[in-house]
Amino acid sequence: MNTAKHADAEFGYGAGHVNPIKAVDPGLVYEATRDDYIRMLCSMNNTHFSKCPQHIEGSPKDLNYPSMAVRVEENRAFTVKFPRTVRNVGLAKSSYKSNITTGSQINVMVEPSILSFKSVDERQSFVVTVAGKGLPANSMVSSSLVWNDGTHISNLKIKEYIVYMGSLPEGEYSPSSHHLSLLQEVVKDSLSENVLVRSYKRSFNGFSAKLTSEEAQKLASKKEVVSIFPSTTLQLQTTRSWDFMGFSVTSSGKRGTHSEIIVGVIDTGIWPESESFNDDGFGPPPRKWRGACEGGKNFTCNNKIIGARHYSFSSARDDLGHGSHTASTAAGNIVKKASFYGLAQGTARGGVPSARISAYKVCGPGSCQSSDILSAFDDAIADGVDIITISIGGNQAQEFDIDVIAIGGFHSMAKGILTLQSAGNDGPVSGSVASVAPWIFTVAASSTDRRIIDKVVLGNGKTLVGNSVNSFSLKGKKFPLVYGKGASRECKHLEASLCFSGCLDRALVKGKIVVCDDVNGRTEAKRAGALGAILPTSFEDISFILPLPGLSLTEDKLNAVKSYLNSTKKPSANILKSEAIKDNAAPEAASFSSRGPNPIISDILKPDASAPGVDILAAFPPVLSPADDTADKRHVKYSVMSGTSMACPHAAGVAAHVKAAHPDWSASAIKSAIMTTAWPMNVTERSEGEFAFGSGHVNPVTAIHPGLVYETQKSDYIQLFCGLGYSAEKIRQISGDNSSCSKAARNTLPRDLNYPSMAAKVAAEESFTIKFHRTVTNVGNANSTYKAKIFSSSSLKVKVVPEALSFESLKEKKSFAVTIVGRDLTYNSTLSASLVWSDGSHSVRSPIVVYGGGDEFTTPSAYN
């Protein structure tokens, strides 16, 4: 990891960031046995674990550990030796050469410097000697030892980097040749073909390659390179919902126009045999289609799934279930009588059932590589999709030029393709939203009026309501109840109460319902053969599928179960089968949905809007466990999931519906139409208002008739980059043209981007006056007059100039300014209002949010 960004260096991150892909093939391993640990403890005079011999040589630093550390006396010269042994788990016949990366304050020597192996499992020993002249108090120096056989690098110093080079140059240009030429300049000792992983050359310019940090730094200095950054692992952000939004089967459009729409789904692949994806009644793909079916072995496309590609995997077939679920939510066929063992029964369908799907598999078990995601964008744009939905993201927002989804989304926007991305599942933490680029539609999750719950009836007759998607029935019978710490012979009380793996004793839980203090205890309860499980949860609004009869309870209810359990000699309980109930409070922002404010550009409101993301029934591969547990032998064609991953394809379905109605509209016009027609949502203590749900809940019925739209073109975003401090050269590379920054453009404020919502961060405890400039385009009635109306329950004073906009033709544009005046906004507090333009037929609503803060969420000053 980068020591420049982590002042504590190895004390902050140890050996570095885990890499699940390379961890399965390390080449060499350092092993320590029970006896080794006992010797270490004895060297520390710790006799609690075992009887120690009278004389023990060595110290803890001699433990055969994969890292090496020692504390030395301050300001005194030192020489320290680390003996180590490695076992070969790579190639049978191999030679590893040592390479030391170190600072100037210490000398490091490895003896021997080469380890040669003749077979797998062979062991070789070496000694590392570290010498120095002395260190001041509380200081540290570090180094790294790398054993390299050309295939394996023991501490992963060589990693895959993404090299982003902006738009493709016009005229005669060979991206692949250029990429290889650049690489050859920095990888002198290797052939560039051997380190190049992939080229991005269909829709934008760039490549990924296996490089050392030094080689990456050399590439970063090249004038052709916009940015270079490591390929990282991103995460998946994982019916009744369409009817809840008033979008019935009949209103979701006829096959004619929708069948011309192609939805690109970047996810875990797709299960082509699902009823949601059969092509009965579909004609050939639209003429604009330029993609391919490269689904791999035993994968067949049809006139519904017209395209499939896979990256770093052998097939586009979905082996997690996430991709099939999201694809069918956005554009799945109409399938009647779908349910999860009778739960959530109804008609399963996507927002645009007649649309086509092209699937791009970038994720598998434990892996969504960012370099693969960028490849999928490169292909999807060139293939001719109309909408891209991606329910994937990182743990935190990133600067735009190192965020692969922001990069791909920018180039899709430039081609008229709207990208929709899930906001993330790190709510309700403030500022946790990970999708923040203004050209991307960021989707939060909200509830529908159908909620799945479960109940447990205790032996004393008390009934507690909890959450789970529980298809099992105990047929009204009560069974013995046992606490995890009372059902273990092997583990300490804490581990047993949490139901850690291997802790529960089969004989003590058989035929019983076990109470665990950790939600992951469900897996151990199933392994040990428990009849059922009662688990904790901090979220009251989400239900998960369990592999056995069970439910999750909030802390107070779980404590009630424990109190009852301790109050009687023979505690018992009955867990009922789950049921669906009416939730009249819906839609409400889901507790898990990531919140704003925008941590990268504080004056752009994120998320943009919310969509159904709780208890969503959609297509699922019938070969997988719906509970993600290998011990669960159930198989279903439709399953229930929750997450912003489920909300994103709902919004994508709405976007596809709008695109079908208005095929000539830009990506920003479609986005604006959905945002300004969204249902207003109630600000509750739990929701954090607009930082939870943006403009409100998407409304597919009114989104096709917005009246006015706020449009932003590529040139507007270039002006935004100027205001953010991007260099002129970098802007030209990103745009692919001769764009430049005027003095006025350099002074552009992010809040003046022609965005459908308005947000501003102000200094806490001070008076403020803020002005927003906006322009709207008439897409409603040719001759019309819109009047402004302000809705506010806060102390904000809002003025709109002019107060009326008169149009004489379609596509006519009118500009206006909104001035906000207020004072004494406390730290982290928020005031909001809304501006509505209405002509009597259309209501065009924009939220206005002003919040006070310090330095946590700041707009970056420069990208040089």
N, C-alpha and C positions, 0 to 999 in steps of 0.2 A: 504494500500500500504506500501512498505518497506521504513521506515523512514531513514534507513541507506543509501539508494540511493537517497533520496530527502531531502536535508539539510533544506529546508523550511517546511518540514512535512505538516501538514494540511493547512498551508498557500499556499502550492504549489498544493495540490490536493483535498482539502476539505474533504468530507466524504470518498473518495476513488474512485476507478474506477467503472464506471457504469456497471451493470450486467443485460442485457435485459431479461435473463431467469428467474432470481429470483425476478426481480422487479414486475412481475405480481402477485406474491403471497407473500407479505411482512409480513403478520401476523398482525402487528400493524401499524397504521399510525398516524402521528402528523398532525393535521389540524389547519389552521388559516383562519378566515373569514375576510371579508372586515372591519368589526368593530374592529377586532384585529389589523389590520394594521393601522387603524386610531388612535387607542389608542397608538400604538407604535410611530407614527409620532407626536402625541400630546405630548408624553413624551419627545420628542426631541425639543419641542417648534416650530414644523413645522406646520403652519396653512394654507399652500397653498392649501391643498387638502380638508380640511373640518374644520368646526367650532369646536373648542375644548372646553370642560367644563373648569371652572375656576381652579379646582383642579383635577389633574390626577396622580394616583399613579403608581409606577413601572418605569421600564426603558426598553430599547430595548432588554436586555437580557431575559426579561420575555415573549417575543413573543413565542408562542407555536411552536418553530422551531425544526427541527429534529437534529440539532447540537447545541452545547452550547459554547459560547465564551464570555470572559470578559477581559477588560484591567484593571490592578490593579496598585496602586502606587508602584514605585520601592522601593525595600528594606524595605517594611513595611508588617507586618503580615496582613493576610486577611481572611475573611470568606464570601463566596458568595453563595447565594441560587438561584437555577433555578427551578421554578415551571413548570411542564409540564403535558399535558393530552394526552392520546393515545386512539384511537378507534380500537376496535377489528374487523378486516376484515379477520381473519383466521378461526380457528375452533370455533364453538359455545361455547362449554364447554372446557375451557382451562385455564391453570395457567402458568404464565410467571415468571421465576426467574431472578433476576438481577445479573449481573456479571461485576465487575469493573476490567479493566486492567489499571494500572497506574504506574508512576515512583515514586521515593522516595521523591520528593520534595513537594508533595501535598497529602492530605488525602481526599478521596471521600466517601460520605455516601449517600445511597438511602433509602428513607422512603415513603411508605412501600417497602420492598425488594421483595415482591411477589404480583403480580396482578392476581386476579382470575376473570374470565369472565364466565357468564352463557348464553350469547347470542351474536350473530353477531350484530355489530353496537353499542354494549355497550361501554361506556367510563369509564376510570379509571384515576385518577390523582396521581401524585407523586411529590416529591421534591428531587432534587439533591443538596447536600451541599458540597462545595469544600473549604478546608482550607489549608493555607500554611504560612510559616514563612517570606516570602518575596522573591522577584525576582530581579535580577540585571536589569539595563536598557537594553532594546532591546532584552531581553531573553524571552523564552517561554517554558512552559511545557504542556504536553497533556496527555489525558487519554481517555478511551472509556467505554461507558456503553452498555452492551449487554442484551437485554431481550430475553430469550430463553424458548420456550415451548417444546423443543425436536424436533420440526418440523421446526419452523421459528427462524431465528437468525436476530435480528433487524438491525445489521450493517454488516452482511455477514462476520463475522470473521472466520466462518467455510466455507471453499471453497474446490472445487475439485482440488486435486493435482495429477500430473502424476509422477509416480515413475519408472524411467528407470533403468533396471538392465542388459542391454547389450544383448549378444547372449544367447540362450538357452544352458544350460550345456549338455554335452554328457552323455549318460548312463541313468540309471533309475532316473527319477526326476519328481516330481509332482509340476508344477508351482503354481496351485491354492492353494495347501496346504501350500507351502512355503510363498505365498503372505499373506494368512490369519494368519500364524504364526508370520510373521514380524509385521503385523498390531496389533495383540493382545498384542505385547510387548509395544506398544506405546499408545494404546487407552484403558487404564485400566478400564475406567468406562463404556465402551460400548462393545458390541459384535462385533468382527471384521467383521462378515458377514453383519452387518448393515451399516458399513461405506465403505466397498468395493463396488466400482461402476462397474468395469470390470477388467478382467485379460487379459494381452497380452501373449499368450502362444503357438501360432501356428508357428510364424516365428521369434520371438525374445521374450525377457523376460521383464516383467514389469506389472504394474497395475495402476489403478487410484482409488482414495479413497477420501472421504470427511473428511478433517482433519483441526485442528486448526494450526496456524503457529508454535506453540510450538511442536505439534505432528510431523509436517513436519520436523522441525529441528532435532528432535530425530531420525527420519527415515534417514535423510541425513547422520548421523554419522555411519550408519550401513555399514559394509564393502562390503555387496552385492550390495549396491546402487551406480550406476554411477552418477545419477543426480536426483533431485526432483524439480519440478517447477509447478506453478499453471496452470490448464487448462484454456486457454484463448480463446477468440472469434476471429477467423480470417475472412478475407473478400474474397468474390468472386471478380475476377479481369476481370470483364467483360469489286454452285456459280462459280463466275468468278475466284476466287483466284487460283484454281488448274490449269486452262488453262493459266493463267498469268505466272505461273511458268514453262510452257511448259509440264505439266504433264497431257496429254490428257486421255480420257477414255480408249483408247487402250493401252497406256503406263503404266497405273496404275496397270497392272498385271492381270493375269488370275486367275480364282476362285481357281484352284488347290492349289497353294502354299499359297496364301493369306488366304484361308479358314482355314488354320492350325494356323493362328496367332490370339491371344486373346488380345484385348486392354482393360485394366482396367481403368475405368473412375471414379475418386473420385470427386464427385461434388454434385449437388442438386437432383440427381436421374435421371430418364428417363421416357419419354412418350412412352410406348411400342406399342401403336396403330399407331404411325406415320409410313407413307410409308417408311421413311428412315430406319426403323427397322423391316420391315416384312421379313419373312424367305423363300419367294418363291425361289425355286431352291437350297436351302441350305440342306446339309446332316446333320447327327447327329454331336454333338460337337466333337472336337478332343479328342483322347484317353487320352491325358495328362491332360485333364480337371479334377480338383478335387473339383470344387466349388459347389454351390447350388443356387437354385432359392428360395430366402426368401424375396420376394417382398412385402408381406403383402396382405391385403384384396383386392380382385378384380384386382390383378396384375398377369399377366401370362407371363412367359418367352417363348422363342421359339428357333429355331436353329440359329437365329441371335443374340438376346439377350440371351445368355446362362446362365447368372448369374445375381443375383440382391440381394443386402443386404441393410439394413437400420439401422441407429444408432440414438437413441433418437427420433425417428419418428415412426409413425405407418405403414408407407408404403415407398417403394422405388420409388413411383410415383413422378414425377417432378412437383412441385407446384410453381416454379419460372421461368422455361424456360431455365435457364442457362445450366443445365446438358444435356438436349436434344440437345441444340445448339452445345455444345462442342463435345458430343458423335458423332453426325452426321457429324461434320466437320472432325473428325479423321477417322471414319470408317462407315459412313452412306451409304446406298444403292444409286444407281443411280436413281434419280427422275427427269424426264423431265418436262419442262414448269413450273418450280417453280418460284415464284416471290412474292413480297410484293405489292399487288394491282397494278401489272404491272411493278413495279420498280425492277431493278436488275434481270430481267427475264432471265432464262436460265436453265441449268441442275444442280440441287443441288446434290452433292455427297461428300463422304469422300475421303481421300487419299487412303485408302484401302477398297473399297466397299465390298469386299468379306470376310473381316476379321470378327471375332466374337467380341462381346462386353459383358463385365461384369460391371454392374453399382453398385457403392457404394455410397449411399446417406448419406452425412455427414452434409449437409447444408439445412436449411429451412429459412423461413422469419426471418431475423435478427440474424441468428445463424449458425456459423460453429465452433463447439467446437473442440479444438485441441485433446482432449481425444478421440473423435469420429474418427478424422482423423487418429490417430495412430492405432485404431482398424481396420480401413479400410485397412491400409497397412498390418497389421498382417494377415488379411484374404486374401487380393489380392495376396500376395506372396505365401501363402499356397495353394490358389486356382489354381495356375498355369498360371497366366497371363504372357504375353511376354513383354508387354510395359505398363507403368503406366503414365497416363496424369492427372495432377492436376492443375487446374486454380484457385488456392486459395493461399493466403499468408497474412502475417502480414503487419503492417505499416512500420516496419523497420527490418533489418537483426538481427538475434540473434546468440549467440554462438551455435555451432553445437549440444552440449549435452543437450540443452533445446529447440531445434527447432524440433518439431515433424515430419516435412516433411523431414528435414535432417536426422533424426534418421530412419524414415521409408525408405527413399531413400538409406541410407547406407546398410541396410539389404536386400533391393531388389537388389542392385548392387552386393552384395555378392552371390546372387542366379542367377546372370546373367540377371537381369531385369533392363532395363533403365527407370529411372523416369524423366519425363519432367515437368517442373513447369514454370508458367508465372512469368515474371520478376517483375510485379507490375505496377500500373497506377499512380505513383507519379511523373512522369516526368514533365518538364525537369529538376527537381532538381538534382544537382550533388550528387552522393553517395546514391541515394534513392532506388537502387535495393535491394530487400528483399530476393531474392533467390541466395545464394552465395556459397553453398556447392559444392566442385569440382566434386563430384560424381553425381551431378544432372545436367541435361541439362536445362539451364536457357534461356527462350525464350522472346525476345523483340518483339514489334509489329511494323510493317511497312505497307506502303500503297500498293495498287495494281493499275493497270492502269485504273480502273473504280472508279470514284468518284461521290458521290451523292451530289447534290447541290440544292438550291432553290433560288428563286428571289422574291423581292417585288418591285412593280411598284408604285411609289408615284403619288399623284394627279398632281404634276408639270411635270410628264413625266419621271422623273429620275428613273433608274433601279439600284437596289443594289443587289449584289450577296451574299448570305449567306449560311447557312448550316441547313438542317433538312431532315428527311425522312418523307415527307409530302404527304400523299395519297389523300388529299382533293383538290377539285377544286372549285374555286369561279366563274368559267365560265366567266372570263374576266371582271367581274363587280368590280368597286371600291366601298369601304365601308368606313364610317366615321372612323377616326383615333383619339384615345384619349390616353393621358398619364395617368398612374396609379394614380398619385397624384391628378389628376383632376376627378377621377372616384370613390371617396370615401367620405363618410360623417362621418365615424366612426374613422378613423385612422389619425395620424399625417402625415405630408407631406412625411417624410422619409419612414415610413412604407408603405404608400400608393404607393409611387413611386417604391418600391420594390415588390409590389403586395403581401404583406404578407397575410397569411391565414385569411379570414374573413374581409379583408379590402375593397375589390371591391364591389360597390353597383350594384345590378342587373339592376336597372333602368338606370344607367349611362353607362353600358357597353353593354347592349343588342343590337345586330345588329351592333356592332362596333369591330374594331381591337384595342386591348389595347397594349400599349408599357410599358414594365416592365424593371426595372433595376436589376432584379435578375432572373436567369434562372429558378428557382423554381416557379416563378410566373405563369408558364404554368398551374399548378394545380389549382391555385386560379382563373385564367382566365376561365378555363373550368367550375369550380364550379359556378362562378357567371353568366355564360351564355354568355360570350363574343363570338363573331363570330370568332375571331382569336387572335394571340399574336405575338409580335415582342420582342425578348429576347436578352440578351447579351451573348457573349462567348469570352473566351480568346484563344480558339483553332480554327484555320481555317481549320484543316484537319480532323474533325470528325463531323458526323451528327447523331442526335438522333431522335427517333420517338416521335412525339408530339401527345397529345390527341385531338388536334383541329388544324385548319389551322394555320400555324405559321412557323417561322424560327429564327435562331440565327445569330446575326451580331457582328462583331468585334467593338471595342469601337469607332473607327472613323466613321464607317458606322452608328452605332446607334446614334451617335451625329448628323449625317446628317439628320436622321429621326426626331430627336427632334427639330433641327433648322427649318426644313420644317414645323413641327407641330406648332411651335410658330410664323411662318411667315404668316399664313393665318387663316381666320375665320372658314373655313370649310375644314380642312385637310382630305384627304382620301387616300386610298391605296388598292392595289389588291395583294394578295399573290398567287403566281402561284403554281401549283403542282410540286413536285420535279422532277428532271431529272438526268439521269446518263450521265456523260461526260467522255471523254478520258483524262487521266492524263499521259502525256508523261514523266514526271519527276520521275515516280515510278520505283523502290521502294525507298521510303524515310522513315527514322525513324519517327514513330508517335510522335507527341509532348508530348502526355500523358505517353508514355512508360518510365518506370523507368530507370535511368541512373546509370552507374558506376561512380567512381571506387568502388571496393569491400570494404565495410566498415569493414569486419571481417578479411580477408586475403588480404592485399593490393597487393600482387604479383600474384594473380590469377585473370585473366581478367573476368569480368562479365558485362553484359550478354554474353552468348556464341554465339548466332546468332539470327537473326530476321526472322519473318515469317508473312504472311498476318494477320493483326488484325484490319483493318479499313473497315467498311461497309460490313460486312460478312453476307451473306444470308445462313441460315441453319434452321433445324427443330425447331419447337416451339409448345408447347401444345395449342390446339385450344380453350381451356376453359379460357385462361388468356388474359388480356389486353396486347397488344404488347407495349403500352406506360407506363405500370406499373401504371395505373390509373384506379381505380374502376369505375369512371364515363365514361370511354372509353368503349363502347360496341362492338368495332370491335373484330373479332376473325379470326386468321390466322393459317395456318399450317406451314408457313415458315416466319421467321422474320429476321430483320437486326440488328446486334449488332456490337459493336466495343470494343476493349480492348486487353490487353495482354492475357486475358482469351481466346480470339478467335485465337490468334497467337499460343498459346501452343498446341492445338490439331492439327494444321497444321503441326507443327514440329513432333508431335507424329505420324501422318499419314506417314510422311517420314521415321521415325524410324521404323515403322511397315513394311514398304515397304523394307527397308534394311534388317530387321530381316528375312523377308520371303525369300529374295535372299540368305542370309547367316545365316541360323539357328544356326550355331555353333559359331557365333561371340559373343564376350563378350559385355557387356553394353558399355564399354569404346571404343571398336573398332567401334561400331555403332555411338557413339557420335562423334568420331574423323572423321569418313567418312563424316558425315553431315557438320561438321565444316570446314574441309579442302577443300571441294568441293563447299562451299558457294560462291554465287556471290559477288564480291567486291562491296561495296557501296560507294557512293560519300560522302566525308566529307564536310558538309555544315555548315554555321554559326549556324543553328538551331539544327543540329544533334549531336554535340559534338563527332563526329567520332566514334571510336571503343567503347567508353563508352556508346554509344546509341545502336549500332547494333552488337557488338562483332566481330565475324569472317566474318560477312556479311549476305546475304539473303540465306536461305536454297534453295537448288537445288535438287529436288527429282530425276531428270533424271540422273545426274552424281554421286549422292551419293552412288549408288550401285557399282560403279567402282572407288574407291578412289586411287588405286595403292599402297599407303602406309598408315598405320594407326599408331597413337600413342596410345599405350595401357597402362592402369593402372589397377592393380589388387588390391585386398583387402590389400595385404602386402605392396603395395606402400602407401596406405592411412594410414596404421599403422605407417609407417616410418614418414609420414607427422605429425601424432599425436605426435610422439616422438620429432620431431623438434619444435612443438608448446608447448611442456612442459607437456603433459598429463602424469600422474603418471603411473608406470608400472602396478599397480593393476587395474587401470581404463582401461588401454589398453587391458589387458587380459580379463576383463569383456566384453568389447565391441566386441572384436574379437572372444571370445569363445574358444580360444586356448592358447598356452603357449607363445604367442608373447612377446618379450622383446625389450628393447631399448639399442643398443650398443652405445658406446661413439660417433661413427661416425653418428649414426642415430639422436642422440640428437643435433648434429650440422647441421642437414638437413635444408636447406632453402626451404620455400614454392615454390619459383620460379623454383626449380629443380624437382618438381613433373612433371612427363612425360605428360604434358598437351599439347593439340594441338595449343594453343596460348601462347604467351610469354608476360609478363608484369612485370614491376618493378617500385616501387616508390623510388625516390631519393631525397636527400636533395636539396632544392632550392638554386640557386646561387652558386653551387659548381660543380667542375669537377667530372665525374664519369666514372667508367669502370665496366661493369656488364657482367657476363657470365651465359649462360643458357646451361644445359646439357639435351640432348634428345636422345631417341631411337625410331626408326621406324621399323615396321614389314611389310615385303613385302606380299601384297595380290593381286598384279597385275600379271605381267608376270614373269615366273620362272627365266629366264635369262634376266636381265635388268640392266641398269645403269642410275641412276638419278643424274642430275647435279643441283647444287644450284644456284639460281639467286636472287638477292636482288632488291626490288623495294622500292624507297624512294624519297620523295620530301622534306625531312627535313634535318637538319644538322647532323643527327646521322651517325656515321661510324660503319658499320656492317661487321663482318668477320665470315665466316663459315669454320670450320675445321673438317673433310676434305670437299673439295668442290664437291666431287663426291662419290656416294655410289653405289657399284656394288653388285648385288645379283645373286646367282646361283640356288636358289630354293625358292619355296613359304614358307611362315612363317619364313623365315630367318630374323634375326634382325641385324641392324647396328646402331651404335651410332655416335653422332656428338656433337660439341659444337658451340654455337653462342656467340660471344663477341661484346658488344655494348660500344662504346666510345662517350662521349659528354661532354658538359660543359654549365654552366650558364643557366640552365633551371629555369625559373622563377616560383614563387609560383602558383600552380594550372594550370600551362601550360602543354601541352602534345606534345610529338613528337612521330611519328609513322612511321613504315616501314612494309614490309612484306617479308617473305622468301618463295620462291616457289621451290619445288623439282619437276623436270620434266624429264621424260624418252622419251618424244616425243608423248606419248599417254595419259599420266596422268599428271595433274598439282595438286600438293599437297601444298596448300597455308596456311601459318600461319601468323597471324598479330603479330607485335612486337610493344609494347606500353611502353613508358617511360614517367613518369609524376613527376612533382615536387610538394612537399606538406609539410605541417606541421604535426600536431598531430591528425587531425580529423579522418584520415583513417589509423589505425595502426594495425599491426598484433599482436594478443594477445601473451603475453609472457609466460603464464602458465595456465594450467587447472588442478589444484590439487584436 
